[in-house]
Amino acid sequence: MKKLLLGFAVLFSISASAQNLKTPAPSTTQTIKQDFALSSIEINYSRPSMKGRNIFGGLVPYGEKWRTGANGPTTFTFGQDVTVGGKAVKAGKYSVIAVPAKSSWEILLCNEGTSVFNFKDENVVTSFTANSINLPFDVETFTIMVSNVTNTTADIDILWANKMATISVSADIDADIMSQIDKVMNNDNKPYFAAASYYYENGKDINKTVEWAKKAADAQPDAYWVRHLLAKANAKAGNKAAAIAAAKASMELAQKGGNMDYVRLNEALLKTLK
């Protein structure tokens, strides 16, 4: 009986030690969240490493479904309706399955929870082709990142070994923003600077842009960034004298505020107005 009890004690001790042992995961997880358009793109995935293995055409066979990482399904979450790889995709969370080939990959966006192990054709929400290129170097650890981000476009890059596949994402937000501007400009507290900035950056009515930028500058007389927008808007509208005056005022305010970036921006603008 004593030997039996001693055996149980040893087994319990080993089990308890194992439960308290923490070691690095072979394939670490990563979550990235990128602000995009009027919401965000969130990516959750696991990151295996090469460890001297032949990856594409070896560990990951060409022409076969791959979980796009390791462990559980990789997921993309889009905070709003977007276009992904040329296909319309509703806001939501999707499992990602890839079928790599030498010069392009087929990407399958599937219902959440879909994996290569429980895959069914009816779980595919949409599919598209992503271009793939050979890199002049190896990426040791599997990496997904969001690059080339603008107000309405971005790329999701998938990198491992000497390959990179790129998925294009875009969002049509102009109608939503114009609707917001129309609504808020009927309020008492009008966001003149934000509205003028959007109009300027997106090639809208330049006279309205100048009007709103002027009102924003009048409301914030010490804001050099607002004066700079007014200068750019006037320059674009062909109001050279007004643009020069606004740029000089912005530069003087920026110097007082210790912001040399805006000093240089105004100097560059004034050179174009000579």
N, C-alpha and C positions, 0 to 999 in steps of 0.2 A: 504493500500500500504506500509506504514511504517513497519507493522508487517511482510509482505511478504519479503520486502528487508532485514529486520533483520534476518528472517529465512534463506534466501540465504547466508547472511554473516556468520551465525553460521555454516551452512553446509560446506561452503568454508573453514572456519577456521579449522573444524574437519578434512576435507579432506587433507588440507595442512599439518596439524600436523601428520597425518598418513603417508603421503609421506616422511616426514622427520624423522620418527621413525625407528631406526635401532636396530634390536634384533638378538640374535644368531640363526642360522638355527638349526632346530631340528636334522637334519642329515647333518653334515658338509661335504664338499667335500675335496678330497685330490688328488694330482697328484704326483706320484713318477717316477723318471727316473733313471734307472740303466744302466751304461755303461756295455756292454756285447759283448763278441767276438769282431767283427769289427764294431759294431754299438751300439744299446741300446734297452732296453725294457722300454716302458712307460705305466703306469697304471693310469687311471682316474676313480674315483668311489666316491660314497657317503657313509657316515659312520653312520648308525643308532646305537643306544645303547640299551642294554637289558632292562633297567628300570624296573627290577623285573619281566619281562615277560618270559614265557616258549618259547624258540626260536625254536629249531629243533623238529619237531613233533607237534608243536603248532603254533606259528606265521608263521613259515616256514614249511609247511607240507612236509612230506617225499613223494617222488615220483611225485612231481609237479614242474613245471618250476618256477624258482625264478630268479629275476633280479640281484641277486648277489650283494646286497647292498640296496640302496634306491634311490628315485627320478629317474633321467634318467638312461639309460643303462650304466653299467660298461664297460669300453673299455680297451683292450690290444693293444698296437702298437709295432710291431716288425720292427726294422730298417733293417733287412736282412732276407733272407730265413732261417727258423729254423725248428726244429722238436719239436713239442709240444705234450706231452702225447703220444709219439710214432708215431704221424702223421705229415707228411710234411705240412708246412704252409708257404705260400709266404709272403714276406715283406708286411706290410700294417697294417691298423687299423681295429679291429674287436670288435663287441659287444659280451659280454659274458653272457650266460645264464646257470645257474646250475640247476641240478635236484638232490637234496640231497637224500641220503639213509643212513641207519644206519652205514654201514661199507665202503661205497664208494659213490662217486658222479659222475654223468654223466655231463660232461662239453661240452657245445655247443659253438663253435666259429662261429659267424654269420656275415653277411654283416653289415657294419657300419649303425647304425640307427635302427637295429632290437631290439625290446623289447618284453617282455612277452605279451604286449597289442596288438601288431601288428604282432605277430609271424606267420611265414609261413615256412613250411618244406623246401621250395626251397631257403630260405635265409640262411640255415645252410651250412657253408663252410666245416666244419669237426666237428667230435665229438669224445670223448674219455673218458675213466674212470680215475678218480683221486682217489687215496687212501685217506681214512679218518680215523682219530684216535680220541679217546676220550682224552681230556686233564685233568690233575689232578687239574685244576683250571678253573675259568671262565674268559673269555676275555669280559669285559663289552662293549667295543665299537668295532664294526665290523672293521677288519683290513686285509689288503692285503699287503704282503711284499715280497721282493726278497731275498732269502737266499742261502747259500752254493754255492756262485759264484766262478767259475773257469774260465779259458780262454775260455772253450767251453761248459760248462754246468752251469745250475742254476735251482733253484726251486722257483716257485711262490706259496707262502703259503697263504691260505685263513682261517682266524681265527675268530670265534665268539662263544660266550657262551662257552661250553666245547668241541667244535669240531675244528679240523684243517684238511683241505683237501690240498693236495700237488700236484702241477702240475709240471712235469719235462720239462725242456727246454734244447735243445742242438743245437749247430751250428757246421757245418763241414767247418772249415776255413783253414785247413792245405794246401789244394791245392792253395787257393788264396794267402796265405802268401809265400809259396814256389815260386809261380810265381812272386810275388813282389820282393823277394830276388834275383831271377835269373835276373830280370830286373835291379834293382838298383845296383847290383854288376858289371854291365857293364858300370856304370857311373864313372866319375872322382872322385866324392866325395862319397866314399863307406861307408855305415853305418856299420862298422865292429862290433861294440859293440852290436847293436840291432840284427844283423844277428847271431852273435855268441851266444847271450843269447837265441834266439829262438831255435837254433840248440841244445844247451845244455839242455834246459828245455823239449824238445820234442824228445830226443833220436836220433837225426840225426847223420850224419857222425862226429865222435868225433875228427878225425884228422883235418878236415876242421874247426871244432869248435876251436881247439887249435890254428890253423893258424890265424883265424880271431881275436881271443881274443888277441893274441900276437901283431898283427898289431894295434888293438885298444889301447893296453897298450903303444905301442911305440908312438902313436899319442897323448896320454894323460898321460904322465909319472907321474903326480901327482894325478891321479884319483884312489883312493884306491878301489873303487867299481869295476873298470875294472880289477885291479890286482887280486882282489878276484875271479872274474869270471875266469881269466887265471889260478889261482891256482886250482879251482874246475875242470876245463876242463883237466888240466894236470893230476890231481889225477884220474879222470875217465878214462883217456887214459893210465894210468899205468906209467906215467912219474913222479915218486915219488920225485926225487931230484928237478926237475923243479917246482913241485907243492909246495914243502917246501919253496923254494926260493921266489916264487911269493906270498905265504901266509905271509911270514915274511915281505916282502916289503910292502904288502897291510896293514899289521898291523901297521908298523912304520908310514906309511902315514896317516892312520886313527887316530893314536895317535896325530900326528901333527895337524890334522884337527879337533880334539876334538870329533870324532864320535866313542863313546864307543861301539855302536852296532856292527860296523864292526871289532873293536878290538876283541870282544867276538866271532864273527863269525869265524875269523881267528884262534883264540885260539882253538876253537872247531875242526876246520878242521885240524890243526896241530896235535891234539891228535890222530886223525885217521890215521895219516901218520907216526907215530912212528914205 
